[in-house]
Amino acid sequence: MARYDIKAFLKATKYIKYVLTVFLVIFIFYAVFMQDEGLVVAVETDSDLSITTSPSSGFISAPNMAPGQQAAAPLTVKNEGNLDFSYDIEVVMENGSEMYYSVLDLVIKDSAQNVLYNGKLKDLNDLVLGVLGAGGTDVFDFQVGFPAECGNEYQGLSTGVTFVLNAVEHPPYIEGGGVVWDPPLEKPDVHVRKGMIMPIRFHLVQNGTFEIIKRGVDLVITGVNDAGQPVEYIFSVVDDTLEWEEHGLHKPHYRLMFDAEKYPVKLDTYYTAAVKYGDQKLEPQTKFISGH
């Protein structure tokens, strides 16, 4: 909606979608430049990777907006999860006038007033916003502008857009990463009997230093089941089948109580235990053997 005596408001709805396989968060708020009250509603998925924004309502209110004027508002982004993430932002037109959508300007600044983006709203695509630590907060200033040269051909037009913030666990690769296995798997010849529950505990190291932050790692155990068929048992921090422990007598570590009754093992057969971080397989792996 645009004319010389335009009244513009932002109506917004935001959604969070979490994809376990790639530690991906998609955060959307739906923006319609129209005469209405601003609103932002959040629907979240609880996880170790979580993102929220503030304000929760009234994001950008622009009454009596005329060509040459701007509408501005701050947006606070908070990492509500337990993992650091890097994130970017993009925009998608949802409905309304493409002509109006194409002419709007957008400026995004960080809290230090550094200009992160200055261009057309329609051209905002995968703009990197940085890395946000667990529990941390970023504040950005958004400014939408209606160019001064626009004329009466925009009268009565409106448009709707979707801003998408994509966040992925950071870093995606552990430089110099490795694994330290605690007993009993520090030696690759431990015997596990059917029906036994064996504790598996390990630490991550980076360039020789024990890590103290939680990462979205998987523990993968491969071998054959009691019928001799190949199996791959996967335990993950993401779905809480692999536990993270920060307290106690040991350094922060990952822990699994491997139940050989629930996950059958074949007699006198070796099984490999490996830790994966995304596509990265960390070394060393270890082994255990099923016994009597």
C-alpha positions in Angstrom: 0.0 0.0 0.0 1.6 3.2 -1.1 0.6 6.8 -1.8 1.7 10.2 -0.6 -0.3 10.0 2.6 0.4 6.3 3.1 -0.1 4.6 6.5 2.1 1.6 6.8 2.2 -1.0 9.6 4.0 -4.3 9.9 1.9 -7.4 10.9 4.1 -10.3 11.7 3.9 -14.0 12.6 7.0 -16.0 13.3 7.6 -19.7 13.3 10.5 -21.9 14.3 11.3 -25.1 12.5 14.1 -27.4 13.8 15.7 -30.0 11.5 17.6 -32.6 13.6 19.8 -34.0 10.9 21.6 -30.9 10.0 21.2 -28.8 13.3 19.2 -26.4 11.4 16.8 -23.8 12.7 14.5 -21.8 10.4 13.0 -18.7 12.1 10.4 -16.8 10.1 8.4 -13.6 10.8 5.7 -12.6 8.3 5.7 -9.0 7.4 2.8 -7.3 5.6 2.9 -3.6 4.9 -0.8 -2.8 5.5 -3.1 -0.8 7.8 -3.2 -3.0 10.8 -1.7 -3.5 14.2 1.7 -5.1 14.4 1.9 -8.6 15.9 4.5 -11.2 16.3 3.6 -14.7 17.5 6.2 -17.4 18.2 5.8 -21.1 18.0 8.9 -23.0 19.2 10.4 -26.4 19.2 12.4 -27.2 22.3 16.0 -28.2 21.4 19.6 -27.4 22.0 19.5 -25.1 19.1 16.9 -22.4 19.6 16.4 -18.8 18.4 13.9 -16.1 19.5 13.3 -12.4 18.8 12.1 -9.3 20.6 9.8 -7.4 20.4 7.1 -10.0 20.3 4.6 -7.5 18.9 4.5 -4.2 17.1 7.6 -4.7 15.0 7.8 -1.6 12.7 4.9 0.8 12.9 4.8 3.5 10.2 1.7 5.7 10.1 1.5 8.4 7.5 4.5 7.1 5.5 5.1 9.2 2.4 7.7 8.8 -0.4 11.1 9.7 1.0 10.3 8.5 4.5 11.5 5.5 6.4 10.1 3.1 9.0 12.6 1.8 11.6 12.6 -0.6 14.5 15.1 -2.6 16.5 15.1 -6.4 16.4 16.7 -8.4 19.2 17.8 -11.9 18.4 18.6 -14.3 21.3 20.2 -17.7 21.4 17.9 -19.6 23.8 19.6 -22.9 23.3 22.7 -24.7 24.6 24.8 -24.5 21.4 26.6 -21.7 19.7 25.3 -21.0 16.2 26.2 -18.9 13.1 23.2 -17.4 11.2 22.1 -15.4 8.2 19.0 -13.7 7.0 17.0 -13.7 3.7 13.7 -12.4 2.5 11.0 -13.9 0.4 7.9 -12.1 -1.1 4.7 -13.9 0.0 1.9 -11.9 -1.6 0.7 -8.5 -2.8 2.3 -6.2 -5.3 5.7 -7.2 -6.8 6.2 -3.7 -8.1 5.8 -2.3 -4.5 8.0 -5.0 -3.1 10.7 -4.4 -5.6 11.0 -0.7 -5.0 11.3 -0.7 -1.1 14.7 -0.1 0.4 16.2 -1.8 3.4 19.0 -0.9 5.8 20.2 -3.2 8.5 22.7 -2.1 11.2 24.2 -3.9 14.1 24.3 -2.6 17.7 27.5 -0.6 16.9 25.7 1.0 14.0 27.8 -0.7 11.4 25.8 -1.1 8.2 25.4 -4.7 7.4 23.0 -4.2 4.5 22.0 -1.3 2.4 20.0 -2.1 -0.7 16.7 -3.2 -2.0 14.5 -5.3 0.2 14.0 -7.8 -2.5 17.8 -8.4 -2.8 18.3 -9.5 0.8 19.7 -13.0 0.4 21.8 -15.0 2.9 23.2 -12.0 4.6 25.6 -13.3 7.3 24.7 -11.9 10.7 27.5 -13.5 12.7 28.0 -16.1 15.4 25.8 -16.0 18.5 26.9 -17.9 21.6 24.6 -19.9 23.8 22.5 -17.5 25.9 23.8 -14.5 23.9 21.9 -11.6 22.4 22.3 -9.6 19.2 20.5 -6.3 18.4 19.9 -5.0 14.9 18.2 -1.9 13.6 15.9 -2.4 10.6 14.9 0.5 8.4 12.5 0.1 5.5 12.4 3.1 3.1 9.9 4.2 0.5 11.9 6.0 -2.2 11.2 9.7 -2.7 10.9 9.4 -6.5 7.9 7.0 -6.3 4.7 8.5 -7.6 1.0 7.9 -7.6 1.3 4.6 -9.5 2.0 3.0 -6.1 -1.3 4.2 -4.6 -3.3 1.5 -2.9 -0.6 -1.2 -3.3 0.5 -3.6 -0.6 3.0 -6.5 -0.3 3.8 -9.3 2.1 7.3 -10.6 2.8 8.9 -13.3 4.9 12.2 -12.8 6.7 14.0 -16.1 7.3 16.9 -16.5 9.9 18.8 -19.7 9.3 21.0 -20.8 12.2 23.4 -23.7 12.2 25.6 -25.0 15.0 29.0 -23.3 15.1 31.6 -24.4 14.2 30.6 -27.0 11.7 34.0 -28.6 12.0 36.2 -29.2 15.1 39.7 -28.1 14.0 42.2 -30.6 15.4 39.3 -32.5 16.9 39.7 -35.9 18.6 38.2 -38.3 21.1 39.5 -39.5 24.5 37.7 -42.7 25.6 37.2 -43.3 29.3 37.3 -46.8 30.8 36.2 -49.4 29.9 36.7 -48.4 26.2 40.1 -46.9 26.5 41.3 -50.3 25.3 39.7 -51.9 22.2 39.3 -55.4 23.7 36.5 -55.0 26.3 34.1 -57.9 26.5 30.4 -57.2 26.5 27.9 -60.0 27.2 24.3 -60.2 26.0 22.0 -58.6 28.6 24.9 -56.5 30.0 24.7 -52.7 30.4 28.1 -51.2 29.6 28.9 -47.5 30.4 30.4 -45.6 27.4 32.0 -42.3 28.3 34.2 -40.1 26.2 35.5 -36.5 25.9 36.2 -34.3 22.9 39.5 -32.6 22.5 40.5 -29.7 20.3 44.2 -29.3 19.5 45.0 -31.3 22.6 42.7 -29.4 25.0 39.6 -31.0 26.6 36.5 -29.2 25.4 34.0 -27.9 27.9 31.1 -27.0 25.6 28.3 -29.2 24.5 28.2 -30.2 20.8 25.7 -32.0 18.7 27.7 -35.2 18.3 26.6 -38.7 17.5 28.0 -42.0 18.8 27.8 -44.6 16.1 28.2 -48.3 17.0 28.5 -50.7 14.0 28.7 -54.5 13.8 26.1 -57.2 13.4 23.1 -58.2 15.5 22.5 -61.6 17.1 21.1 -62.8 13.8 24.3 -61.9 12.0 22.8 -59.0 10.1 24.7 -55.7 9.8 23.5 -53.0 12.2 24.4 -49.4 13.0 23.2 -48.1 16.4 23.2 -44.3 16.5 23.0 -42.3 19.7 22.7 -38.5 19.5 22.9 -35.5 21.7 20.2 -34.0 19.6 17.5 -36.5 20.5 18.9 -37.0 24.1 19.9 -40.7 23.5 23.5 -39.5 24.1 23.9 -37.6 27.4 26.1 -34.6 28.2 27.4 -34.3 31.7 29.1 -31.2 33.0 29.4 -32.0 36.7 30.8 -34.7 38.9 34.3 -36.2 39.3 35.1 -36.2 35.6 35.7 -33.5 33.1 32.7 -32.6 31.0 31.9 -35.6 28.9 29.4 -37.6 26.9 27.8 -40.7 28.3 25.8 -43.7 27.2 24.6 -46.7 29.1 24.8 -49.3 26.3 22.2 -52.0 26.8 23.3 -55.2 25.0 19.8 -56.6 25.6 18.0 -53.7 23.9 20.7 -53.5 21.2 21.6 -57.2 20.5 25.2 -58.2 19.9 26.5 -61.5 18.4 28.8 -63.8 20.3 32.5 -63.4 19.7 32.0 -60.4 17.4 33.8 -57.1 17.3 31.9 -53.8 17.3 33.3 -50.4 16.4 32.4 -47.3 18.3 33.0 -44.0 16.6 32.1 -40.3 17.2 30.8 -38.1 14.4 30.3 -34.4 14.4 28.2 -33.7 11.3 30.1 -35.2 8.4 33.3 -35.2 10.4 34.4 -38.6 11.9 36.6 -38.0 14.9 39.6 -40.2 15.8 40.4 -42.5 17.4 37.7 -45.0 17.1 37.5 -47.9 19.6 36.2 -51.4 19.7 34.7 -53.9 22.0 33.9 -57.6 21.6 30.8 -59.6 22.7 31.7 -62.4 25.0 30.2 -65.2 27.1 
